């Protein structure tokens, strides 16, 4: 559409709004002067405006949604009333600390989840909503949305009603919203690309699971450290579907007018995931220019802009033409002319990266003088921790600061991390393959070397063979890969975290080097949850429970959906006899990922400790189906639970099955411990001791942690203290 025709359409639209609906047909005939296309466009916009206004009025009246009510000049209930009502209803679970403000369809409060001692956000909908919404239906919708578990999606934890209020809870993400960030103007190209990739990654995952957000905007993107997290997935739709007496297939615009796709603004029933792509394009346009492509003051003006106005071309000196073109494609009026999917946009970014010149180097934080001084100190330390790193490191560090890799190589690395987190043999094999492909594409990719080292270290302590390397060679390979990662980039928190992990496997009887390396990782990046997790594990193995708890709680606050962190917090409280807290953390881990074997494992042990053998069996059977990293373990759990239930015959059969799956001459530490737990529960302590004695080296701190702190093995310290001493010897 030409600028002149655009201006004419806008002027006529505004004039038509002032004409009585009964006389609009006559008005359109007169002003369009036989231009049938112009008349059809005006009529369509007027129809959409009328249906939209009616829809907003009805929804505001039925639901009392603050955003819509504000558009129509309505007021909301007082903060004091809402706060008092909410605190009264959730007092046993949450302690409200303060209101964070409101936005979109919600009032927002910061609260502490009492049982888990973590901060959460509680969003409430106005009291008028509860009267018009089926609470059960709302909960069901939220339950569906709660299944979305992704690093860049803020998950939903709970939803309920109290005192006339509907509310839902989610983890608190420390930091600011993208809307607040944009108050300072346009972002650097590096930061804009990082955030946009995170949003697109979240959308790709949600769309693959059949969920359309419908309200992507800067206020719904939270910034946590270096990354973006999308919040409020599907909330608007959940409320709409839950309205009592209303067809769930309601049509009409819902979302924020400034970020609505044309088909969304007009209430088109065929709305799909491409509406989110349009909104994502609007967000990226604003990230790069510091302003949205369309500015308006009324719903009607926004609708007109989205439906008929072409945004100004995206021009910025450091933005490659390919990127600008991709953003503008997202803003196409016709959904069919937009990219096919969020995944397709990410693929385009990968394909264009090397040609356009906006490589991974753009996503690196600029090095400050302080960071350089820290890196210099780390190089000196590396001489002690990793012999041979020294002389070359200063040159390699400078080279690493300049180093960049293609986004396709980064994607190989990220896929490898996803496989690695499965903690299974199959996952380790797939992860190693992906990391080695990344290194083949770029031999100076420090993070890929570090991840390769971590995979090899993990496999070595489980006696696996991966990538043709037998278990007894994997640790040496892990040391070399970890050393290479540090040589390439001694300022990488990830590389230092893996270095600490490998150091703990080289010296199984001491954690000083591990804690030292992890301290450097955290000094480099205090928001890196993995470093805090490994620090907690090192302290736990060294029997420093206070330090372990503190580190793990910090990791949980940084990464609320990190199921590994949640599971180990459950173990921590198991080991130190706080079974109620442990059960809550274990339940949280299972809720986040019911297929993660450590979540089931922790939940099963806590069920055993609290006399719930049937629950332990259920978790053990689920663990069997997930095919965890050591097949004998769930059989041992089930054997122990059956023994506690008095079914000794079945318990023995499960224990013998576990033995058949274990390495009888060289068991892993977990095979030895779990088989000892099973036979202890059955009452065959001699057989339990034989399995514990079969593991070497018995001075391994992780092995000792289980022997000393697992509830099922505490009989050793009580009845056989001399045996405990012997088991701690080489």
Secondary structure, DSSP 8 states (H G I E B T S, - for coil): --HHHHHHHHHHHHHHHTS-GGGHHHHHHHHHTT-HHHHHHHHHHHHHHHHHHHHHHHHHHHH--HHHHHHTT-----HHHHHHHHHHHHTTTEEEEEEEEEETTEEEEEEEETTTTEEEEEEEE-HHHHHHB-HHHHHHHHHHHTT---TTB--EEEEEEETTEEEEEEE---S-BHHHHHTT----HHHHHHHHHHHHHHHHHHHHTT---S--SGGGEEEETTEEEE--TTHHHHHHHHBTTS-TT--S--S-GGG--HHHHTT-TT--THHHHHHHHHHHHHHHHSS-S---SSHHHHHHHHHH--------TTS-HHHHHHHHHHT-SSGGGS-S-HHHHHHHHHHHHHHHT--GGGGS----HHHHHHHHHHHHHHHHHSTT-HHHHHHHHHHHHH----HHHHHHHHHHHHHHTT-SHHHHHHHHHHHHHHHHH-TT-HHHHHHHHHHHHHHHTTT--BTTB-HHHHHHHHHHHHHHHHHH-TT-HHHHHHHHHHHHHHSTT--HHHHHHHHHHHHH-TT-HHHHHHHHHHHHHTT-HHHHHHHHHHHHHH-TT-HHHHHHHHHHHHHTT-HHHHHHHHHHHHHH-TT-HHHHHHHHHHHHHTT-HHHHHHHHHHHHHHT-SSTHHHHHHHHHHHHHTT-HHHHHHHHHHHHHHS-SSS--HHHHHHHHHHHHHHT-HHHHHHHHHHSS-TT-HHHHHHHHH-GGGTHHHHH-HHHHHHHT--
